[in-house]
Amino acid sequence: MKKECFEEIKQMASGIFMPWLLLGDYNEILSIKEKVEGVLIDVRHCSRFERWMQACDLIDLGCSRSKFT
């Protein structure tokens, strides 16, 4: 399901030529620096998510509140 959702957003993004906003928690991380503890991170997943964000022309605005939601 997640892969299909990402592909659908990517297709939508290819047709948008104005600034747009996409909000959500995708349970993905861009860098191992974002990971504090728990299960080890697969760097390939981080890279794949980063490539998807670039393909959609998205920018991570970061977080200014608690690290854990």
N, C-alpha and C positions, 0 to 999 in steps of 0.2 A: 504493500500500500504506500509506504513512504516514498519509494523510488518513483512510483507512478505520479504521486503528488508533486514531487520535485520536477519531473518532466513536464507536467501540465503547467506549472508556474513558469518554467523556462520557455515553453512555447508562447505563453501569454506575454511574457516579457519581451520577446522578439518583435512583437507588434506594437509596443508602447514606445512612443518617441518623445514623450514629455516626462518631466519628473513624476515619480510615483512612489508610493510608500507601501511596504510589506511588513507587517508586524507578526510576531509569533515566537514561540519557543519550539525550535526544531529538534531539540535533544541532540544537537551536534555541536562540536567545538571546532574552532579554526586553528587552534594551536595547543600544544601540550602545556603551554604556560597557563591556560585557563583551567587546567585540571589540578586539583589539590590532593585528593586521595581516592581510593577505590580501585576499580578495575583499571588495568593498564590500557593505554590509548593506542589504537592502531593509526599510525601516522598516515596511512593510505586513506583512511576515512576523513581525516582532517583535510588532506589535499583534495580529495574528491569534493568535499563541501566547499572549499575555497574556490575551486574551478567552477562549481555551480553558481556561486555568488557572483563571480566575475562574468560568467555567461549571461546572467540576469542583470548585470550592471548594478549590483546591490552594494551597499556600504554598511558595515557593522557600526552602529552608533555607540556601542558599548553599554555599560550599565553604571548607574550612579548610586544604586542602593545596595542592599545586602547581596553577597555573592550567592546565597542560597535562597531560592524562592519556594 
